[in-house]
Amino acid sequence: MNHARLWSDLEAHSMSGWLRLMDPPPRFPVLDPDARLLWSGIGGSMGAANALVQALGNARQRLDFIPLVGPEPEPRSLRYSDQLVFASRSGRTLETWALISHLRSKPDWGRWKNPPFVLTQDDGNPLARMARAEAWHLLQLPSNVGGRYSAFTPIGTLPLTWMGSDIASYLRGARRVVQETQDGHGPWGSRVWMAVDQLLEGYHRNIKTWVLMPYCNQLRGLGAWWVQLVAESLGKIAKDGARVGLTPIQALGPQDQHSQLQRWIAGPRDVGVFLLTLGGPPDEGYLAPPRLCPFPGLGRWKPSQILEAEAEGTQHSLVDAGLPVVWWQLDSTANESNLGCLFMAWQLIVALTGLALGVNPFDQPAVEASKHWTDALLGLGSKSEGELVEVERTVAR
């Protein structure tokens, strides 16, 4: 596959705006770090935010980040200090409007220290109009960036602001990956192109199921974001009518050595695995095994070294079974720079693979079809422009 041609096709695509979102915004809102962050989003409007909080947040922040994907019983009540976020690229997401409608029934609705944030395209859609009518904060999502590629829009940077994380370092990591991939060399450029080649080679060998398996609890949330990115970008009907697609499986080492590895090795040989290991923190100490520990010498090792040995054991067992394995070993911990690199690398890998397979990696026609069916089953229909104007007047009054 011609890498230069693929890169040129990606840059020229109308939905490749995320390649150029590498500069921190000149002005960015300050969020109360002590507030609970109640985040309403679905799919791409949630995945990156949740993964970043799980990776970079402290124990309290991970608890105070509350994903809201529909009219669920939780949260049972709203607090004065809560920070609500409604994220919907189109502004017409059913789950978002169902959640707003649900929260409005609570007695504490509207009694907040800081008004909600709305993350959407500022194109006159209903959610953008409501934000303006209610005097809520409105952060624009670019029209040339799809939801699952939005890790470098406010969907990714707003949670970083709330956690007090280094946004500039996060964006620098992403910029580095873009540059190295474009140049075709450097550690991240090599990782991206090798992964694209591996996915394409595997596809032609009928390896159409791939696993992402980080050996790091902090990266547990990365898997859900990655699953959507791969499944929704690459599961398509090509122009020639062929059905194209890869099936993504999220895993976590060493947990899934004890649950999924048996299937990958002993079942049909149709699986490839991406392993990811990180270095330990600078102050990481050695293990302190108790007197009855059945493993002599365990105290010679640090936790990150144990995880790396387990990853290497998994790699050997997969290779011995004839399965493709890609192993990324990163020296440092899950920091802002590494997260920026990981998100951007996978956005590039998936987009470039989709273009090489002859599909559009940025649309989701089957998902849109399911939305229309849901609307029909519920008897829902979009309001006309005149009806929306009347709603705005009612809100203003």
Protein Blocks (a to p, Z undefined) as FASTA:
>chain_A
ZZklmmmmmmmpmklmmmmmmbccfbdcdddfkbccddddehjlmmmmmmmmmmmmcfkl
mmmpccdfbjcfbdfbdcfklccddddfklpafklmmmmmmmmmpmkgoiafbdcddddd
dehpaklmmmmmnopacddddfkbcfklmmmmmklmmmmmmnopafklmmmmmmmmmmmm
mnopajklmmmmmmmmmmmmmmmnopabdcddddbfklmmmmmmmmmmmmmmmmccdfko
pacdddddddddfklmmmmmmmmmmmccfbccddddddddfklccddddfklcbghklmp
cfklmmmmmmmmmmmmmmmnopacdddddfbdcdfklmmmmmmmmmmmmmmmmmmnopaf
kbcfklmmmmmmmmmmnopacddfklmmmmmmmmmZZ
